[in-house]
Amino acid sequence: MVERLEKYFMFKELGTNWRTELLAGVTTFISMSYILFLNPGVLGDAGMDKGAVFTATALASAIACIMMGIYAKYPIASAPSLGINAFFAYTVCIGMKVPWQTALSGVLIASVLFLLISIFGLQKLIIRAIPSDLKLAISAGIGLFIAFIGMNQGKLIVANDSTLVSLGSLATPEVWLTIFGLIVSAILMIRNVPGAIFIGMVLTSCLGMVTKLIPLPTGFISPAPSMAPTFGAAITNITHINSLQLWVVVLTFLLVTFFDTAGTLVGLAQQAGFMKDGEMPRAGKALTTDGTAMLAGSIFGTSPIGAYVESSAGIAVGGRSGMTVVFTGIFFILGMFFSPLLTVVTSQVTAPALIIVGVLMAGHLASISWNKLEIAIPAFLIIIGMPLSYSIADGLALGMITYPITMLAAKRGKEVSPVMYILALVFAGFLWLIKGH
Protein backbone atom coordinates (compact mmCIF):
# COMPACT_ATOMS: atom_id res chain seq x y z
CA MET A 1 0.00 0.00 0.00
CA VAL A 2 2.76 2.42 0.97
CA GLU A 3 4.74 1.60 -2.17
CA ARG A 4 1.64 2.16 -4.33
CA LEU A 5 1.12 5.59 -2.78
CA GLU A 6 4.76 6.49 -3.32
CA LYS A 7 4.47 5.45 -6.95
CA TYR A 8 1.17 7.32 -7.46
CA PHE A 9 2.56 10.53 -6.00
CA MET A 10 5.84 10.05 -7.91
CA PHE A 11 8.10 10.27 -4.84
CA LYS A 12 11.10 8.83 -6.68
CA GLU A 13 10.79 11.11 -9.72
CA LEU A 14 10.32 14.19 -7.53
CA GLY A 15 13.10 13.26 -5.11
CA THR A 16 10.91 13.39 -2.01
CA ASN A 17 9.85 11.14 0.87
CA TRP A 18 7.17 10.82 3.54
CA ARG A 19 9.03 12.86 6.14
CA THR A 20 9.60 15.77 3.77
CA GLU A 21 6.00 15.72 2.52
CA LEU A 22 4.61 15.64 6.06
CA LEU A 23 6.87 18.50 7.16
CA ALA A 24 5.87 20.49 4.08
CA GLY A 25 2.19 19.79 4.73
CA VAL A 26 2.46 20.96 8.33
CA THR A 27 4.40 24.07 7.28
CA THR A 28 1.82 24.97 4.63
CA PHE A 29 -1.05 24.45 7.08
CA ILE A 30 0.56 26.54 9.79
CA SER A 31 1.34 29.29 7.28
CA MET A 32 -2.29 29.57 6.17
CA SER A 33 -4.18 28.44 9.29
CA TYR A 34 -4.97 32.06 10.11
CA ILE A 35 -7.78 31.87 7.52
CA LEU A 36 -9.72 29.65 9.93
CA PHE A 37 -10.05 32.64 12.27
CA LEU A 38 -9.84 35.54 9.85
CA ASN A 39 -12.56 34.38 7.44
CA PRO A 40 -15.30 34.01 10.09
CA GLY A 41 -14.46 37.51 11.34
CA VAL A 42 -14.76 39.05 7.86
CA LEU A 43 -17.91 37.18 6.80
CA GLY A 44 -19.35 37.64 10.28
CA ASP A 45 -19.42 41.38 9.59
CA ALA A 46 -21.85 40.60 6.76
CA GLY A 47 -24.21 38.97 9.22
CA MET A 48 -23.14 35.35 8.78
CA ASP A 49 -22.85 32.98 11.73
CA LYS A 50 -19.15 32.92 12.66
CA GLY A 51 -19.19 29.36 13.98
CA ALA A 52 -20.79 28.05 10.80
CA VAL A 53 -18.29 29.97 8.66
CA PHE A 54 -15.41 28.51 10.72
CA THR A 55 -16.51 24.94 9.97
CA ALA A 56 -17.36 25.75 6.35
CA THR A 57 -13.90 27.30 5.88
CA ALA A 58 -12.16 24.26 7.34
CA LEU A 59 -14.16 21.72 5.30
CA ALA A 60 -13.94 23.62 2.02
CA SER A 61 -10.19 24.07 2.50
CA ALA A 62 -9.77 20.38 3.32
CA ILE A 63 -11.68 19.33 0.18
CA ALA A 64 -9.65 21.74 -1.97
CA CYS A 65 -6.31 20.56 -0.58
CA ILE A 66 -7.01 16.82 -0.65
CA MET A 67 -8.49 16.99 -4.15
CA MET A 68 -5.55 19.09 -5.38
CA GLY A 69 -3.13 16.53 -3.99
CA ILE A 70 -4.87 13.42 -5.29
CA TYR A 71 -6.32 14.67 -8.59
CA ALA A 72 -3.90 17.39 -9.75
CA LYS A 73 -0.86 16.08 -7.79
CA TYR A 74 0.47 19.54 -6.91
CA PRO A 75 1.72 20.69 -3.48
CA ILE A 76 -0.45 23.80 -3.76
CA ALA A 77 -3.07 24.38 -1.07
CA SER A 78 -6.34 26.29 -1.47
CA ALA A 79 -8.77 27.96 0.92
CA PRO A 80 -11.19 30.93 0.95
CA SER A 81 -9.23 33.76 -0.67
CA LEU A 82 -8.22 36.93 1.08
CA GLY A 83 -9.41 40.09 -0.64
CA ILE A 84 -12.36 38.47 -2.37
CA ASN A 85 -13.82 37.61 1.07
CA ALA A 86 -13.59 41.31 1.94
CA PHE A 87 -15.27 42.18 -1.39
CA PHE A 88 -18.00 39.66 -0.51
CA ALA A 89 -18.63 41.11 2.94
CA TYR A 90 -17.91 44.83 2.72
CA THR A 91 -18.68 45.70 -0.91
CA VAL A 92 -21.46 43.28 -1.85
CA CYS A 93 -23.27 42.62 1.45
CA ILE A 94 -22.69 45.85 3.38
CA GLY A 95 -22.06 48.38 0.59
CA MET A 96 -24.62 47.09 -1.95
CA LYS A 97 -26.96 45.80 0.79
CA VAL A 98 -27.14 42.35 -0.82
CA PRO A 99 -28.20 39.62 1.67
CA TRP A 100 -25.35 37.21 2.38
CA GLN A 101 -27.55 34.33 1.23
CA THR A 102 -27.85 35.94 -2.23
CA ALA A 103 -24.12 36.70 -2.29
CA LEU A 104 -23.44 32.99 -1.68
CA SER A 105 -25.68 32.21 -4.66
CA GLY A 106 -23.46 34.53 -6.70
CA VAL A 107 -20.42 32.52 -5.60
CA LEU A 108 -22.24 29.30 -6.59
CA ILE A 109 -22.95 30.56 -10.12
CA ALA A 110 -19.39 31.90 -10.48
CA SER A 111 -18.00 28.50 -9.46
CA VAL A 112 -20.05 26.75 -12.17
CA LEU A 113 -18.68 29.19 -14.77
CA PHE A 114 -15.18 28.61 -13.37
CA LEU A 115 -15.60 24.87 -13.84
CA LEU A 116 -16.83 25.32 -17.42
CA ILE A 117 -13.70 27.36 -18.26
CA SER A 118 -11.56 24.56 -16.83
CA ILE A 119 -13.48 21.67 -18.40
CA PHE A 120 -13.40 23.18 -21.90
CA GLY A 121 -9.66 23.78 -21.67
CA LEU A 122 -9.72 27.57 -21.98
CA GLN A 123 -7.23 27.86 -19.13
CA LYS A 124 -4.58 26.09 -21.26
CA LEU A 125 -4.87 28.75 -23.95
CA ILE A 126 -4.53 31.49 -21.35
CA ILE A 127 -1.53 30.05 -19.48
CA ARG A 128 0.22 29.04 -22.72
CA ALA A 129 -0.26 32.53 -24.17
CA ILE A 130 1.53 34.28 -21.29
CA PRO A 131 5.21 34.88 -22.26
CA SER A 132 7.89 33.21 -20.12
CA ASP A 133 9.23 36.58 -18.95
CA LEU A 134 5.82 37.54 -17.60
CA LYS A 135 5.48 34.15 -15.91
CA LEU A 136 8.76 34.85 -14.13
CA ALA A 137 7.45 38.30 -13.22
CA ILE A 138 4.28 36.74 -11.79
CA SER A 139 6.34 34.45 -9.55
CA ALA A 140 8.62 37.29 -8.40
CA GLY A 141 5.64 39.60 -7.89
CA ILE A 142 3.92 37.02 -5.71
CA GLY A 143 7.17 36.72 -3.74
CA LEU A 144 7.23 40.47 -3.06
CA PHE A 145 3.51 40.39 -2.29
CA ILE A 146 3.73 37.67 0.36
CA ALA A 147 6.89 39.25 1.84
CA PHE A 148 4.95 42.52 2.14
CA ILE A 149 2.06 40.65 3.78
CA GLY A 150 4.52 39.04 6.21
CA MET A 151 6.21 42.33 7.10
CA ASN A 152 2.81 43.94 7.68
CA GLN A 153 1.47 41.04 9.75
CA GLY A 154 4.66 41.03 11.80
CA LYS A 155 4.32 44.82 12.32
CA LEU A 156 7.69 45.48 10.69
CA ILE A 157 5.84 47.61 8.13
CA VAL A 158 2.80 49.60 9.26
CA ALA A 159 0.33 52.07 7.75
CA ASN A 160 1.32 55.73 7.86
CA ASP A 161 -0.96 58.66 6.99
CA SER A 162 1.94 60.76 5.70
CA THR A 163 3.93 58.19 3.71
CA LEU A 164 1.34 55.38 3.21
CA VAL A 165 3.67 52.88 4.91
CA SER A 166 6.64 53.10 7.26
CA LEU A 167 8.85 50.98 9.52
CA GLY A 168 7.05 49.73 12.61
CA SER A 169 7.94 50.91 16.10
CA LEU A 170 10.79 49.00 17.72
CA ALA A 171 9.14 49.77 21.05
CA THR A 172 6.44 47.24 20.14
CA PRO A 173 7.32 43.82 21.65
CA GLU A 174 5.58 41.93 18.82
CA VAL A 175 8.00 43.48 16.33
CA TRP A 176 10.93 41.92 18.18
CA LEU A 177 9.18 38.55 18.10
CA THR A 178 8.97 38.86 14.31
CA ILE A 179 12.62 39.93 14.12
CA PHE A 180 13.64 36.94 16.26
CA GLY A 181 11.76 34.55 13.97
CA LEU A 182 13.24 36.16 10.87
CA ILE A 183 16.83 35.99 12.14
CA VAL A 184 16.49 32.40 13.38
CA SER A 185 14.83 31.26 10.14
CA ALA A 186 17.47 33.04 8.04
CA ILE A 187 20.35 31.44 9.96
CA LEU A 188 18.78 27.99 9.68
CA MET A 189 18.15 28.46 5.95
CA ILE A 190 21.71 29.64 5.32
CA ARG A 191 23.06 26.66 7.28
CA ASN A 192 20.86 24.34 5.14
CA VAL A 193 19.09 22.88 8.17
CA PRO A 194 16.23 20.60 6.99
CA GLY A 195 12.83 22.09 7.84
CA ALA A 196 14.40 25.45 8.67
CA ILE A 197 11.23 27.49 8.13
CA PHE A 198 9.10 25.14 10.21
CA ILE A 199 11.68 25.04 13.03
CA GLY A 200 11.80 28.84 12.98
CA MET A 201 8.03 29.01 13.38
CA VAL A 202 8.06 26.55 16.31
CA LEU A 203 10.86 28.44 18.10
CA THR A 204 9.06 31.76 17.57
CA SER A 205 5.85 30.31 19.04
CA CYS A 206 7.77 28.99 22.05
CA LEU A 207 9.47 32.34 22.68
CA GLY A 208 6.11 34.11 22.33
CA MET A 209 4.52 31.88 24.97
CA VAL A 210 7.51 32.20 27.33
CA THR A 211 7.44 36.01 27.08
CA LYS A 212 3.61 36.01 27.29
CA LEU A 213 3.35 37.79 23.93
CA ILE A 214 1.40 34.75 22.77
CA PRO A 215 -1.25 33.47 25.20
CA LEU A 216 -1.13 29.83 26.22
CA PRO A 217 -3.92 27.73 24.64
CA THR A 218 -7.02 27.47 26.84
CA GLY A 219 -7.49 23.83 25.94
CA PHE A 220 -6.76 21.19 23.35
CA ILE A 221 -10.03 19.91 21.92
CA SER A 222 -13.33 21.61 21.14
CA PRO A 223 -16.35 20.42 19.10
CA ALA A 224 -16.74 21.81 15.58
CA PRO A 225 -19.58 24.37 15.29
CA SER A 226 -22.62 23.41 13.17
CA MET A 227 -22.91 24.64 9.57
CA ALA A 228 -26.73 24.64 9.79
CA PRO A 229 -27.07 28.47 9.77
CA THR A 230 -25.35 28.76 6.34
CA PHE A 231 -25.55 25.32 4.70
CA GLY A 232 -27.55 25.27 1.45
CA ALA A 233 -28.45 28.98 1.45
CA ALA A 234 -26.63 29.42 -1.89
CA ILE A 235 -28.99 26.93 -3.56
CA THR A 236 -32.28 28.15 -2.07
CA ASN A 237 -31.55 31.79 -2.97
CA ILE A 238 -30.19 31.27 -6.49
CA THR A 239 -33.29 32.80 -8.14
CA HIS A 240 -32.43 36.09 -6.40
CA ILE A 241 -29.58 36.62 -8.90
CA ASN A 242 -31.95 38.54 -11.17
CA SER A 243 -30.43 41.96 -11.85
CA LEU A 244 -27.54 43.41 -13.88
CA GLN A 245 -25.91 44.60 -10.66
CA LEU A 246 -25.87 41.07 -9.23
CA TRP A 247 -24.56 39.59 -12.49
CA VAL A 248 -21.68 42.10 -12.29
CA VAL A 249 -21.03 40.71 -8.79
CA VAL A 250 -21.00 37.16 -10.22
CA LEU A 251 -18.58 38.23 -12.97
CA THR A 252 -16.33 39.87 -10.39
CA PHE A 253 -16.25 36.71 -8.27
CA LEU A 254 -15.35 34.72 -11.41
CA LEU A 255 -12.65 37.02 -12.82
CA VAL A 256 -10.88 37.75 -9.53
CA THR A 257 -10.88 34.10 -8.46
CA PHE A 258 -9.81 32.73 -11.86
CA PHE A 259 -6.94 35.14 -12.53
CA ASP A 260 -5.83 35.20 -8.88
CA THR A 261 -5.71 31.40 -8.83
CA ALA A 262 -4.17 31.05 -12.30
CA GLY A 263 -1.47 33.60 -11.45
CA THR A 264 -0.73 31.90 -8.13
CA LEU A 265 -0.57 28.45 -9.73
CA VAL A 266 1.87 29.63 -12.40
CA GLY A 267 4.05 31.45 -9.86
CA LEU A 268 4.22 28.49 -7.47
CA ALA A 269 4.75 25.99 -10.31
CA GLN A 270 7.67 28.17 -11.43
CA GLN A 271 9.09 28.13 -7.88
CA ALA A 272 8.78 24.33 -7.56
CA GLY A 273 10.24 23.68 -11.02
CA PHE A 274 7.09 22.17 -12.53
CA MET A 275 6.91 24.42 -15.59
CA LYS A 276 7.86 22.63 -18.83
CA ASP A 277 8.57 24.67 -21.96
CA GLY A 278 6.65 27.56 -20.44
CA GLU A 279 3.58 25.43 -19.74
CA MET A 280 2.12 24.10 -16.50
CA PRO A 281 1.26 20.39 -16.73
CA ARG A 282 -2.16 19.40 -15.34
CA ALA A 283 -3.21 23.07 -15.13
CA GLY A 284 -6.75 22.06 -16.06
CA LYS A 285 -6.94 19.59 -13.19
CA ALA A 286 -5.59 22.18 -10.74
CA LEU A 287 -8.18 24.77 -11.78
CA THR A 288 -10.98 22.18 -11.84
CA THR A 289 -10.05 21.35 -8.27
CA ASP A 290 -10.39 24.96 -7.15
CA GLY A 291 -13.65 25.35 -9.07
CA THR A 292 -15.08 22.24 -7.40
CA ALA A 293 -13.96 23.41 -3.96
CA MET A 294 -15.44 26.85 -4.66
CA LEU A 295 -18.75 25.16 -5.52
CA ALA A 296 -18.68 23.08 -2.33
CA GLY A 297 -17.65 26.11 -0.26
CA SER A 298 -20.58 28.17 -1.52
CA ILE A 299 -22.98 25.40 -0.46
CA PHE A 300 -21.30 25.06 2.94
CA GLY A 301 -21.36 28.82 3.45
CA THR A 302 -18.09 30.55 2.61
CA SER A 303 -16.62 32.99 0.08
CA PRO A 304 -14.70 31.93 -3.10
CA ILE A 305 -11.82 29.44 -2.87
CA GLY A 306 -8.42 30.08 -4.43
CA ALA A 307 -4.83 28.80 -4.45
CA TYR A 308 -2.75 30.17 -1.57
CA VAL A 309 0.63 31.81 -1.98
CA GLU A 310 1.50 30.45 1.48
CA SER A 311 1.91 27.07 -0.23
CA SER A 312 5.33 28.41 -1.16
CA ALA A 313 6.38 27.89 2.46
CA GLY A 314 5.75 24.14 2.11
CA ILE A 315 7.46 24.07 -1.27
CA ALA A 316 10.44 25.87 0.26
CA VAL A 317 10.93 23.08 2.85
CA GLY A 318 10.91 20.43 0.11
CA GLY A 319 7.26 19.63 -0.62
CA ARG A 320 6.98 18.48 -4.22
CA SER A 321 4.19 15.91 -4.50
CA GLY A 322 0.45 16.12 -4.02
CA MET A 323 0.90 14.33 -0.70
CA THR A 324 2.03 17.64 0.78
CA VAL A 325 -1.44 19.16 0.52
CA VAL A 326 -3.21 15.90 1.32
CA PHE A 327 -1.52 16.27 4.72
CA THR A 328 -2.51 19.95 4.77
CA GLY A 329 -6.13 18.99 4.12
CA ILE A 330 -6.05 16.45 6.94
CA PHE A 331 -4.75 19.15 9.28
CA PHE A 332 -7.63 21.42 8.24
CA ILE A 333 -10.06 18.68 9.29
CA LEU A 334 -8.24 18.19 12.60
CA GLY A 335 -8.16 21.96 12.99
CA MET A 336 -11.94 21.96 13.41
CA PHE A 337 -11.52 20.01 16.64
CA PHE A 338 -8.17 21.35 17.86
CA SER A 339 -8.89 25.03 17.28
CA PRO A 340 -7.61 26.11 20.75
CA LEU A 341 -4.08 24.99 19.77
CA LEU A 342 -4.13 27.13 16.64
CA THR A 343 -4.28 30.30 18.76
CA VAL A 344 -0.51 30.05 19.37
CA VAL A 345 0.11 30.50 15.64
CA THR A 346 -0.07 34.29 15.57
CA SER A 347 0.84 36.58 12.69
CA GLN A 348 4.27 37.14 14.25
CA VAL A 349 4.90 33.39 13.93
CA THR A 350 3.94 33.14 10.26
CA ALA A 351 5.42 36.52 9.20
CA PRO A 352 9.11 35.43 9.12
CA ALA A 353 8.23 32.40 6.99
CA LEU A 354 6.44 34.57 4.45
CA ILE A 355 9.36 37.01 4.28
CA ILE A 356 11.91 34.22 3.75
CA VAL A 357 9.77 32.64 1.03
CA GLY A 358 9.47 36.06 -0.61
CA VAL A 359 13.27 36.17 -0.82
CA LEU A 360 13.34 32.77 -2.52
CA MET A 361 10.66 33.66 -5.06
CA ALA A 362 12.26 37.02 -5.87
CA GLY A 363 15.15 35.05 -7.37
CA HIS A 364 13.16 34.83 -10.62
CA LEU A 365 13.90 38.52 -11.17
CA ALA A 366 17.36 37.54 -12.43
CA SER A 367 15.95 35.70 -15.46
CA ILE A 368 13.74 38.48 -16.83
CA SER A 369 14.93 40.29 -19.98
CA TRP A 370 15.45 43.70 -18.35
CA ASN A 371 17.47 44.91 -21.35
CA LYS A 372 14.30 44.92 -23.49
CA LEU A 373 11.97 47.69 -22.37
CA GLU A 374 8.98 46.19 -24.15
CA ILE A 375 9.35 43.22 -21.77
CA ALA A 376 10.75 45.04 -18.74
CA ILE A 377 7.93 47.59 -18.40
CA PRO A 378 4.97 45.16 -18.20
CA ALA A 379 7.05 42.74 -16.11
CA PHE A 380 7.90 45.53 -13.67
CA LEU A 381 4.25 46.63 -13.45
CA ILE A 382 3.25 43.07 -12.52
CA ILE A 383 6.01 42.81 -9.93
CA ILE A 384 5.41 46.17 -8.28
CA GLY A 385 1.64 46.13 -8.84
CA MET A 386 0.93 43.00 -6.80
CA PRO A 387 2.27 44.22 -3.43
CA LEU A 388 1.28 47.86 -3.88
CA SER A 389 -2.30 47.10 -4.96
CA TYR A 390 -2.46 44.27 -2.41
CA SER A 391 -3.90 42.06 -5.13
CA ILE A 392 -2.43 39.43 -7.44
CA ALA A 393 -5.26 39.99 -9.94
CA ASP A 394 -4.73 43.77 -10.05
CA GLY A 395 -0.98 43.39 -10.52
CA LEU A 396 -1.60 40.92 -13.34
CA ALA A 397 -4.01 43.36 -14.95
CA LEU A 398 -1.45 46.18 -15.06
CA GLY A 399 1.11 44.02 -16.83
CA MET A 400 -1.29 42.20 -19.14
CA ILE A 401 -2.83 45.42 -20.41
CA THR A 402 0.58 47.04 -20.95
CA TYR A 403 2.32 44.10 -22.66
CA PRO A 404 0.60 44.27 -26.09
CA ILE A 405 1.05 48.06 -26.13
CA THR A 406 4.80 47.92 -25.46
CA MET A 407 5.27 45.09 -27.95
CA LEU A 408 3.43 47.06 -30.63
CA ALA A 409 5.59 50.10 -29.84
CA ALA A 410 8.68 47.91 -30.36
CA LYS A 411 7.25 46.70 -33.69
CA ARG A 412 6.96 43.19 -32.28
CA GLY A 413 3.17 43.01 -32.28
CA LYS A 414 3.15 39.88 -34.46
CA GLU A 415 4.96 38.00 -31.67
CA VAL A 416 2.06 38.60 -29.30
CA SER A 417 -0.47 35.77 -29.14
CA PRO A 418 -4.05 36.70 -30.13
CA VAL A 419 -5.06 35.41 -26.68
CA MET A 420 -2.87 38.09 -25.06
CA TYR A 421 -4.71 40.82 -26.98
CA ILE A 422 -8.01 39.35 -25.77
CA LEU A 423 -6.68 39.12 -22.21
CA ALA A 424 -5.64 42.77 -22.35
CA LEU A 425 -9.21 43.76 -23.24
CA VAL A 426 -10.65 41.44 -20.56
CA PHE A 427 -8.37 42.90 -17.89
CA ALA A 428 -9.15 46.45 -19.02
CA GLY A 429 -12.86 45.69 -18.70
CA PHE A 430 -12.24 44.02 -15.35
CA LEU A 431 -10.45 47.08 -13.97
CA TRP A 432 -13.20 49.35 -15.27
CA LEU A 433 -15.90 47.24 -13.59
CA ILE A 434 -14.06 47.09 -10.26
CA LYS A 435 -12.23 50.39 -10.09
CA GLY A 436 -14.08 52.64 -12.55
CA HIS A 437 -17.01 53.53 -10.33
N, C-alpha and C positions, 0 to 999 in steps of 0.2 A: 504493500500500500504506500509506504513512504517513498519507495523507489519510483512508483508510478507518478506520485505527486511531483517529485523532483524532475522527472522527465517532462511532465505536462507543463510545468512552469519554467522549464529550460534552465535549470540551475547550472548545469555544466557549461552550456553555451554562454551564459551570462556571467560566469565566474563568481557565483554566489553560493550561499549555504543557509541552513535554517537559522543559525545564530544571527547572521547578518540581517536576514530578512525580518526576524523578530525584533531586533534592535531598531531597524529602520521603521518598522510598523509602530513601535512604541514612540519613537521620536516624532514621527509624523502626527500621531494622535495627540501627543502632548503639545505640539506646536500649534495645533488647530482646535484643541479642546475648549478654548475660550468661547467658541461659537455656541456651545451648549448653554452658556449663561448669557451671552450677549444677545443672541437671537430672541429669546423670550422677552428680554427687556425692551428691545426695539418693537417687536410685534405687539407686545403688551400695551404699548402706547397707543396702538390703533384699536384697542378694546378687546384684543384676543386674550383668552385664558393662558396665563404664563406657564402653568404646569402642563397643560396640554401641548403647548408649543415646544416645551422642553423635550417631552417624549417624542413628539413628531420630528423634531430636529435630529434627535439621536437615531431614530429608526430610519428616517430618510437618508441620513449620512451613512448608516451601516449598509443599507441596500446599495447605495451608490458605490461605496468602497469595495464591497464584496463582489458586486457584479463587474466592476472595473477590473478587479484582480483576476477573476475567473474567466470572464468573457473577452475582455480586451487585452488582458495580461500586461498591464502597465502599472508601475508603482506610483500612480497618481490618484490621490484621494479627492473626494468631492463632498460638499456639504452646502447648506444654504449660503448663498453668496453675500458677502458684505457689499454695501452700496446699494444693490438692488433691493435688499430688505428694507433699507432706509427709504428708498423710493416708494416701495409698497406701503410702508406705514405713514410716512410724513407727507409725501406728495399725493398719493392716490387716496388713502383713507382719510387723513386729516385735512390736507389741502383741498382736495376735490370732493370731500365728503362722500366718498364711495364706501358703502359698508364692507367690512373686511371679508364677509362671506362672498360678496360679488367680486372683490379683488382676487380671492382664491380661485374663483371661476375663470378669471382672466389668466391666471397662471396655468390652469388646467388646459385652456385652449392653446396658449403659447407653447406648452409642452408637446401637444399633439403636432403642431406645426414644426416644432424643433425635430421631432421624430421623423416627420415626412422628409425634411431636408436631409437628414442622415440616411434614411432608408433609400432614397432615390440617388444617393451618391453626390449630391451637390457640394458637400463639404470637401470632397477630393479635388474638385475643380478649383475651389477657393484656395485651399492650402497649397496646391501645386502651382497656382498662379503667382503666389507671393515670392518675390526674388529672394535668393539666399541671403543677401546682405540685410534685407529687411527682417528676415527670420532671426538673424543674429541680433539685430537691433531689438526685436521683441524680447528675446531672452535677456539681453543686457538691461533693457528697460524694466522688465519685471524684477530683475535683481536690485536695481536702484529703488524701485517701488517698495519692495518688501523690506529693504534696509531702512528706508524712510519710515515705514510703518513701525519697525522695531525701535528705531531711535525715538519716535514719538511715544510709543507705548511705554518705553523705558524712561521717559521724561528727560532724555538727553536733548531732544529738540522739542520746543514748546511753541504754542501760538503767541504771537506778539502783535499788538495793534499797530505799532509803528513800522515794523519790518516784516510783517506776516509771520515769520518764524524766527526763533533765536535759540541760543544754547540755554538749556535748563539750568536752574539754580543748583549750585553744588552744596547749598545748605540743606537741600532736600535729601533725606536719608535714602529714599527709594532710588535716587539717581546713582548713589554709590553702590547699591545692590546690583544695578544694571552694569555699572563699570566693572565690578568684581566679576560678574558672569562673563562679560566680554573679554576681560584679560585672561581669565582661566581658560575659556574656550579657545582663545587665540593661541595660547601657549600649548595646549593639548593638540590643537590642529597642526601647529608648526612642528611639534615633536612626533607627529604621525601616530598618535595614540588612538587605537581602534575605539570607535564610539565617542569621540572627543566631544561632539556637540551635546549628546545625551548626558554624558558625565558632567559637563559644564552646567546643564540645566538642573541635575540632581544636586550638585554642590551649591548652586545658587539658592535652591529651595531650602536646603538644610541651613545655610547661613541666614536666610530670611526668617526661618522659624526660631533659630537660636537668638537672633537680635530682636525678635518680636515684630519685625516688619511684615511678616506673613503670619497670620493667625494659625494656631494649631487646628486641625480638623476637629469638628464637634462630634464626629462619629465615623463609622466605616460604611455602614449599609443603610439604605433608605429605599422604600418602595417607589417604583416609577409612577408618576402621576397619570391619571386617565386621559386619553385623547378624546373622550366623548364630547366635550364642548366644541371641538373643531372638526372632528372626523366626518367626512362626507358632505360638508357644507359647500365645497366647490362644485359638486355634482347637482345638488338640489337648487342651487342658485344660478345655474349656467344660462338660463333663459333671460337673466337680467343683463347680460352683455348685449345690449340692444340699441346702442347709440354710437355715433362717430367718435365721441370722446373716449368711450370705453374701448373701442377697437384700437384707438391710438395707444391706450394703456397696454393692450395685448401685444401690439407691435413693438412697443418699448421693451416689455418683458422678453420678447423673442430676440430682438436685435442685441440688447445688452448681454443677455445670457449666452447667446450663440458666439458672438465675437469675443466676449470675455473668456469663455471656455476655450474656444479655438486658439486664441492667442496664448493662453496659459499652457495648453497642451503642447503647442509648437515650442514654446520657450523651455518647458521642462524636458521635452523629448530631446531638444538640442543639448541641454545640460547633461542628460543621462547618456547621450551618444546613440540615441535610437534613430535619428534622422538618416535616411539613405538616399543619396542623390537628390537632396533637397526635399524629399517627401517623408511623411510620417506614416509608417506601416500601421495598419489597423486603425486608422483615424476614424473611419466610419463606425467601428465597434465602440471606440472610446466615446464618441459623441452620442451614439445610440444609448449607451449606458447612462450618460448624464440626462438625456431626454426622458428615459424611462424613470430614473430617480426623481426627476422634476415632476413627472406625472404622479408618481406615488406620493411625493411630498405635498403636492397640492391637495390630494385626497386626505392625507393625514392632517394637514393644517399648518403648512409652513410656506415661506416664500421660495422663489426659484433656486434650484440647485446648480452649482457650477464647480469646475475643477479649482483646487486650492493651490496657490503659490507656495503655501507652507509645506507642500509635498517635497519641495526642494530640500528641506531639512533631512527627510528620510533618504532621499537620493544621495545627499552629501555624505551620509554615514555608510553608504554602500548598497542601499536598496535598489535592486534592478529588476526583480520579477514581480508578477502580479501578487505573489504571496505577501509582499510588503503591505499592500492595502487590504488584503483579506484579514491580516492581523489587525490593521487599523479599524476595520469594520467591526471586528469582534470586540475591540476595546470600546467602541461607541455603544455597543449593546450592553457591555458590562458597566459603562459609564452611567447608564440609567439607574443602576442600583447602587453604585459606589460614588454617587455625586459628592458626598461630603469630602472625599479624598481629593477631588479635583480642585477644591478651593485653595490648595497650596500652590497650584500652578498659576501664579499671577503673571501680569504682563511683564514684570521685571525679570521673570524666569525665562519667558519665551523670547524677549527682545534681543538678547545677545545672539541667540541661534539665528534669528532672522537677519541680523546685521552680518554675521559671518557668511551665511548663505548668499547674501547680496554681494559680498566680495567675490565669492566663487563664480557667480553668474555674470558679474561685470567683466570677467575675463574674455567674453565674446567680443568686447569692444575692439580688441586687437586685430580681429579678422575682417572688420568692415573696411570697405574701400574708401577711406577718408580723402584720398587724393582726387576723387571724382565728385564734384559738388552735386551733380544730379542725383547721386546716391547718398552722399553725406548729409544733405539737407533734410530729406524725408526721414532718414535713419535717426538723425539727431532729434527731430521733432517727436518721433516715437519714444526715444530714450528719455528725453527730458519731460515729455508730455505725460507719461504714466505717473511718475511721482508727484508732479506739480498739479495735475488735475485730480489726483487721487483716484484714478480710474484707468484700468487697462484698456477698456473699450474706447475711452476718449483719446488716450495716447495713440492707439492704433488709428483712429479716425484722422488725426492730424497728419500722420505720415502717409496714410493710404490716399488721402485727397491730394497731397502735395506731390507724390511720386510721379504720376502721369504728367503733371505740369512741368516738373524739372526735366523729365526725360524728353518731352517735346521741345523744351527750350534748348536742350543739348543736341537736338536733331536725331534723337534715338527713339522716337515715338514708335517705330515699327517693332522695336524689341519688347515693348510692353504688351503683355497678354490682354486680349479683349476683356477677359474677366476682371483684370485690374482696373480698366476704365469703368466697368459696371460697378465694381466695388467702390470706386471713388465717388460715383453718383449716389450709391446707397448710403455711404458714410456721410456725405454732404446732407442728404435728406434726413438722416438720423440726427445729426447735430442740429439741424434746423428744428426738427420736432421737439428735441429735448431742451435745447438751449436758446431757441429763437423766439421764445414767448415769455 
